[in-house]
Amino acid sequence: GLIFYDTKVTVMNRVLNATVQRTADHAAPEITLDPLEIVGGEIRSSENSYFCQAARQLACVPSSQLCVKLASGGDPTYAFNIRFTGEEVHGTSGSFRHFLWQVCKELQSSSLSLLLLCPSSAVNKNKGKYILTPSPITYAEEQLFHFFGQLLGIAIRADVPLPLDLLPSFWKTLVGEPLDPDVDLQEADILTYNYVKKFENINDETELEALCAEIASQHLATESPDCPNKPCCKFTYLTMTGEEVELCPRGRHIPVGWENKDVYAAAIRSLRMRELQTPECMTAVRAGLGSIIPLQLLTTLTPLEMELRTCGLPYINLEFLKAHTMYQVGLMETDQHIEFFWSALEMFTQEELCKFIKFACNQERIPFTCPCKDGGPDTAHVPPYPMKIAPPDGAAG
């Protein structure tokens, strides 16, 4: 917290450029994607997704080949080039950025199971925010999490912000910060948070009975073995993926009573904290990220700064875009149609602005820092900067 974000980014960029492993005499790896595999919007099977098509083809490319210098200039060096079967694309920028955009859409959809909507979003808190899916993983899934980590590093080197909406707990675990058992649980799963709080705040046995009766009415409890008509909870709970698990050995047979209610609440809380940390998945993600950028860099970044560096801001700052716009031959900022253009953009909602950016440069978010902000007009830009506005091709009109 003692170093300004801009200073951290400058140091980070210097380190990234000093750890380049693919030199100019090496050709960029190329992957071929088949857009027809994902036609019709709904991906029929996850193997056809761009994410899995790319993961398969890049599995045999050494990660050193993906460590390129930071993007700058008109058509920067990217970790790999993309060819779409049956399509003619000029340059490498557009298709690369389109690929990253599409992959983020896939990750945040039902076609891939790596990310899970956080349970809180079901009750309109943190709507649309994701966490890593907490479940035991197969070797194949571990490879996919590794590739996901690589993509985070590739996006940082390419300076293309990824439109990913992940909960702060993901970024905390990524940079190695401990989770807060209160704040992070509330963010991720407010229903479980409230449930645990109820057990922690009970004052006497009648309140406990009333609470168990209330839970019984929601089919979460069974009758007590001693008094058949008295409802009680057992030491079991549902995981985030919906499976009922025992909170301790033989938990199904242990009723929750006045003496052990705090143990029960603490067990649920620690189940959720383990699920949020997902050590197996996170280890694979960090290993993938570490193969592209040095993990030591994460020690200086706060979780929010890591998110900003990887995903940018989910809103478009028009002033920043205006400051990084070039008007080509014969055009000036004061021309009437240019003024109309900016005032039209000012009327756009954020959602419409994202669509405009996607139309103009094949990505939905724009970096909110640019190397050229400190230098003169000749300093290296990073696409999508500068935005160029050109006169019409024809002489008339």
Beta strands, then each sheet from edge to edge (+ up, - down):
strand 1: 30-33
strand 2: 81-84
strand 3: 115-117
strand 4: 130-132
strand 5: 222-223
strand 6: 231-232
strand 7: 236-238
strand 8: 244-246
strand 9: 325-327
strand 10: 387-389
sheet 1: 1+ 2+
sheet 2: 3+ 4-
sheet 3: 5+ 6-
sheet 4: 7+ 8-
sheet 5: 9+ 10+
end
